[in-house]
Amino acid sequence: MTHSPDPDELHWTHLTRRWLSLYNACCHAVEEEEMHPGVVSRVIPAIEAITTSPASPPSPSTDSGVSSSGVALDLSRLCMTMSEWAAALRSVAQVLPLRRLVLRDTNVGDAGLRTLANELATLSASTNSYLSRVRPTLSTHLTLPSSFTLEVLNLSGTGLTDARPLSLLVSACPRLHTMNLSYNHLGSSPTGLALLCTALQLHPRIVAVDLSHNCIQGTRGGVVMAGFAELVVARSVKLSDVPSGASAAVPLRSLDLSHNLLGCYYLTRGSTNVVDVFSDLTLGESHLKHVSDDQYLPRDGIDDAGTRHLRADDCGGFHGGVRVEAVTAFPLVTALYLNNSLQSLDLRGNGLPDALMAYVEAKLHVNRRTSKQMGLMMAADDPAEHPPRLLSAERVDEVLRANLQRGLRQVCGGTAPQADASAHPAEATDRAGDGRKEEGEDDEALSTKAKTTVPLAPSHGALWSTTEVNELLQSVVQSIAAELSLM
């Protein structure tokens, strides 16, 4: 009996051959380069790993029903010429459905990034045209190019100085949700950073961006600070703002701007040497050169209960003849005030005042608590998590009879809730109806409860106002719902 080949295995074998053929062609297209053994030794195992590992479940950033499947390729710590990088990046982008691409600690540089971004942008146009005619499924997902499948991109320590190609790359990859751009020099191009922030604002799925260690200056009134502030505001998505059945727009969850030069925002006017003046910004301290911390941005205080609070001076104004600027005047703080979904905003190592850092952490704490509560509410509303309970007919009959009889006894006894007996007259009616002692209730409490009702008239001539009838009915319904655990 012959064993029929696995269709998935045939698919990935064919994909490996396609990539080798294209990679060889790309290597010989420019400078007759040979295929780099380091690239081959990493790409082929990454393709083969797909045949042995099951498809990952859909991630929060993917469309429902389509598993997060694709090639996880790690080319970190490779050192190649620019022509070798161009051949490798073109071939993997065109053929492989990359889900994760790691280029950490390589010499890709701006030239390699432009090659990758242009390739993905070209593929994105053809992919969108294809998907407009075919509904995406798991089988089509496995054959789509990287522009449609890429979810995680790690470019940490790759010598980048210009973020403009990144804006093109972000726009070309609709499934991208995590970017690590740390340990570069993207701060040297403020215009490029502003364009990147604009692209991130418009992206529907980006949830985490790491821009730490990039020498980004927080110039007052500059395009960089404005871009970051607009990004924080724009990527706060309310569930009510997302139309039912629309593509899953998710808010930004994490933004890492640590170990940059954002503290330059507070440099005194007339300073010419950024490095010298920035060195006077003590990390974790609230003072500037020639200005004490009590005169500019005072520290926050901690009360006896351990709760952080800001002093009155943090609201701005003048102190000792020196202008005191409010903590909330910092653009990122103002933006964070308008964002209820951001979970992490790392501003450490920027020389920012303690009061500002405390304000940011307090707001993030509120955001995390709100997000947790929203998650619990959504889980409670999910029928799959909380299927409807089944109640026996005997239990329903018992509860209905007991509560209706109690209501009838009140009617026949000519009693109704006294208007000023309680702030909740419906509850008083419910408890006082039959005069039974409840658990933990003594005789004095029972006597007090009996006084919450007053005789209206003999049962044969009792007159009930519409308000009293309404209160009685509400009491009966609420009691039934409580006993059956319906609310």
N, C-alpha and C positions, 0 to 999 in steps of 0.2 A: 504494500500500500504506500503510495507516494504521498509525501507531506506537502500540502499546498503552501506556498510562501505567504508570509504575513503581508497584507497590503501596506501597512504602515512601514514595515521594514523596507519594502520595495520603494516606497515613496522617499524615505530618507536616504536610501542608497542612491537613488536617482538624483536627489538634491546634492549629495556629496560630489557626484560626478559633474554636475552642472557647475558647482562652485569651483572645483579644481580647474575645469576648462576655462571659465571666465577669469579666474585669478591668473592663470598662465597667460591668457591673452592680454590682460591689463599690465602684467609685468613686462611683456615684450612690446607694448604699444608705444612706449616713450623712449626708454634708454636701454632696452634689451636686458632688463633686470631678470634675475632668476627668482623663482618663488622662495620666499624666506622660510627656512625650516622652522623657525619659532612660530610663525603664523600657522603653518600647516599642522604642526604638532598640537596646536590649541583648538583650531577650528574643527577638525575632524572628530576628536573626542566629544566636543560640545554637541555636534550633530548626532553622534551615536547615542549620547546620553538621553536623547528624546525618546528613542525606541524602547529604553528600559525603564523610564520613569513615567508614572501616570500623569495625566494632565492636571495641572493645579486648578483648584476651584476658582470661580470668578472672583476677582479682586474688587474692592469697592469702587475702583475707577473704571471698570469694564462694564460693557453692556450685559444685562442679565441674559443667561442662557449660553454665553460663549465662554468657554474655559480659558484661563490664562495660560496658554500653551505657546511655546516658542523656544528659540535657542538662547541660552545664557552663555555669552561669550566673554571671556576674561583675557584681555591682551595687556594687562598691566606689566609694567617694568620692562617692556620691550624697547630697544633702542635701534631705530632704523633711519635710513635717509628719507627725505620728503617724498621722493618718487616711490619708494617702497611702501611708505604709509598710504600714499594715494592709491596704489594698486590694491592694497589689502582692504582699505575702507570702501572703495568702489565695489569690489567683488562681494564682500559680505553684505553690504547694504542692498545690492540689486537682487541677490539670490536668497539669502537666509532670512527667515521670519524672526528677526532678533527680538527677544523679549527683554533682555538685560545686556547692556554693553558696558564693560569696564575698561577704561583706558588710563587708569590711575598710574601716576608716576612714570609717564612716558614723555617723549619729546615730540608729541603730536603738534603742538604749537598752533598758532593762528592759521597757518597754511593748511594743516591737516583738518582743522575744524571747518574751514571754508569748503574743503572737498567733501567732507561728510554732510554738511548742511545743504550744499547744492545738490548732492545726489539724492538726499531724502526729499528735498523740495520737488525735484523732478518726478520722483516715484509717487509722491503724494498726489500730484495732479492726475496721473493715470489711475491710481488706486481709487480716488473719489469718483472718477468716471465709471470704473468697473462696478463699484458698490452701488451706484445709482441704478444699475440694471439688475444686480443680483443681491438677494438678502444674505447677509453674513451668517455663516454657520461654522461649526467646528471644522469641517472639511475644507471650506474655503479659507478659514483663518490660518490653517497650516501652510497654505501656499501664498499668502499675502506677503508683500515686501515689508522691510523694516519700518517704513514710514507709517504703517498702520498698526504694527504689533509692538513697537518699542514702548516699554513702560518705565524702565529704570536706566538712567544714564549717569555714569561716574566719570567725570573729567578732572578729578582732583589732582593737582600737581602736574599739570600738562603744559605749563608755560604760556597760558593764555593771557593776552593783554587787551583784546578787543572783544566785546560782547555782542557786536552787531551780527556775526554769523549765528550766534545762539538764538537771537530773536527769530531768524528764518527757520532754524531747526525746530524750535518750540512750535511754531505755527504749522510745520509740516507733520508733526507727530501727535495726533489727537488723543492717543492713549497714554502718553507720557504722564507719569504722576510723581516721580521722584528724580531730582537733579542734585548732584553733588559737584559744585564748582569751587570747592575750597582750595586754599593754597595756590592761588594764581595771582595775577596782577591786573584784574579787571578794573580796578579803581583808576588806572591810568587813562581810561577812556570814558568820561562821564556820559557822553552822548550815547555810546554803546550800551551802558548800563540802563539809561533811560529807555532806550528801545527795547531792551530785554524786559524791563518792568511792564511796558505796554503790552508786549506779547504774552506775558504771564497773566495779566489782567483779563485777557480775552480767552485764555485757555480754559476749557471746561473741566479738566481733571487734575491739574497740578495741585498736590497736597503738601509737598515738602521741598524746600529749596535751601541749599547750604551755600552761602557766600562768605563764609568765615575766612580770615587770613587773606584778604584781597586788597589791602591798602586803600579801602574806600573812604574818601574824605566826606565828612558831613558838612559841607560848605553851606553856610546860611543863605537861603534863597536860591540854591543851586538846583539843577534838574535831577540830581541823584536823590536828594532827600525828598523832593516832591514826588519822584517816581515811586519810591518805597512807600510813602504815605498813601498814594493813590492805589497802589497794589493791595495794601492792607485793607483799605476801605472797600475796594471793588470785589475782593475775594471773600467777602462775608455774605454767604448765601442763606437766606431763610427758606425753610421747606415750603412755606406758603407761596414763595415767589417762583417755585419750579412747577410748570404746568404738568398735570397728570399725563403720564405716557411720554414725556419729553426726555431727551438725552440727559443722563444723570449728571447734572452740574453739582460739583462738590466744592466746599469752601477750602481755602488754604488752612492747613493745620499747623505747619511748622515753618518758621523763617529764621535761619541762623545768620546773624550779622556780627558775630563775636569777633574780637581781635582785629578790628579795623580802626579807622580814625574818625569815627562819628563824633567824638568829643570836640573836634575842630569847630563844631557848630557854635561853641561857647567861647571861641577865641576873641580876645579884645581887638577892636579895630586898630589898624596901624601896625599890626604884627606882620613882619615880613618873612621870618623864618619859621615855617610850619613845624619842623621837627623840634627846634629848640623850645618853642612855646608849648608844643604838645607834651614835651617831657615834663613840664610843670604841672600837667594834669595828673595828679596822683590817683592811681587806680583804686577805686573803692572809696575815695575821699570826695568831699563836696567843696572844693575850692579851686579858684583860678589864680593865675599869676597876678599879684598886686591886689587881689580881692579875696577877703577871707570868706569862709564858707557861710558865716552868719550874715554876710552882706550880699551874697549873690544867690546861691541856691542852697538854702539851709538843709541840714540833714533831717530825715524823718525821725520821729520819736517813737518809743515803744512804751505803752502804758503798763500798769501793774499786771494786767491780764495777759500781756504778751502780744497785744494786737497792735500792728503798725498803724500809725496815723501821721499825717503831715501837719506841720506847724502852720500858723496863720500866715507867716511870711511866704510860704510856698504859693500863695495865691497871687503874688506879684505886688508891685507898688514900689515904695522907696524905703530904704532902711539905712540910717546913718549917712544920708546924703548920696547913697549909691543906689542905682536902679536895681530892683530885685525882680528877676524874670520868673514867672510862674513855671512850675514843672510841666504843667499841661500845655505850655506853649511849644514844647518840642514837637516837631511834626509827627514823629512816630507815635508819641503818646496821644496826640489829638486823634490820629487815625485809629489807634487801638480802642479808644473810647467808643468809636462807631462800629467796632467789630466784636461780635459776640460768639465767634466760632474759632478764632485762632487759639491753639492750645499751647504753643511754644514760640516765644520771641526772645532769642538769645542776644543780648546786648553787652555781654561781659567783655572786658578788655578794651573798652572804647574810651575810658576816662570820663564816663558819665557820672553825674552826682548820685549819691546814695538815695536821695529823696526820689529822684526819677526812677531809679532801679526798683525801689520799693513800690512805687505807684504801678509800674509795669507788672511786677509779680502779683500784686493784689488784683489787678484787672484780669490777668491770666488765670488766677485761681477762681475767680467768678466765672470765667468762660468755661473752665474745665468742669466746674460743678454744674453749670447750666447744661453743658453737653451731656453729662452723665444722666441728669434728670430727663433730658429729651430722649436719650437712648432707652431709659426705663419705660417712658411713656409709649414709645414706638413699639417696644417689645410687648407691652401689655395689650396694645391694640392689634398685635399680630395674631391671627387665628391659629397659625401653626404652632406658636409658642404657648398660647393659652386656649385650647379647644373648649367649646361650650360644655358645661357640666350637664349631667342627666339627673333629674329629680324624679323620685318615685311619686306615683299618683297619690299614694297614701299620705306622704309628707305634705304635698301641696294641699290636699283636702283638709288635713289636720290644721295647718296654719290658717287657711282661709276661714274655716269654721270658727276657730278660736278668736280671731280678730273681728270677724263680723258679729259674733255673739257679744263680744265686749262692746262694740259700737251700739248694738241694739239695747244692751243694758243701760247705756248712758241715755239713750232716747226714752226708754220706758221709765227710767228713774227721774227724768226731767232735770238732768244735770248737764252742764257744759263748762268749758274752761273759763276761769275767771280772767278778765282782760289783763289785770295787772299782777297776776300771780307769778308770771315768769316772762322772761324775754322771748321764750319760744313756747307760746300757748299750745301749739300742736303737740309738742312733747309732753306738756303737762296733762293734756287730755288723754294721751296714750297711756301714760303711767297711772293716772288716777281712775281709770275707767272701772276696774273691778276691785280695787282696794286690796289686792294681794300683796303680801310682803315679798320684796325682792331679796336676792342674796346679799348678806351683809347689812341689812336694813333693820334697825331696832324699832321698838314700839313707838318711841317719840317721833322718829322720822316718818313712820306710817301715819301717825296722827296728823303731822304737819302736811303730809301729802293729801290727806282727806280734806284739808281745809282749802285746797286749791280749786275745789269745785263747790258751787253754790246751787241750791235748788232754784229752779226757774219758776216752776208752777207744777201743780199736780199733773201726772202723766196724761190724763184725759183732756186737759186744757192747756198743755204746754205750747208755748210759742217760741220758735227758734228763728233767729235772724239768719240771713244768708251768709254772713261772716262766720257765725258759729257752725253752720252746716258745712261750710267749706273747710274750716279747721278740723272738724270731726273726720271728714272724708280724707283729708291729707294725712291725718294721724293714722288712720286705718291702713292707707296705702303704704306709708313709710314703715309701719310696723311689719307689714307683710313682706316688703322688700328686704328689710333687715334680717328677718328670721330665715328667709330663703337665700340670704347672701347674694342678692341681686345688685347691690350697690355698695 
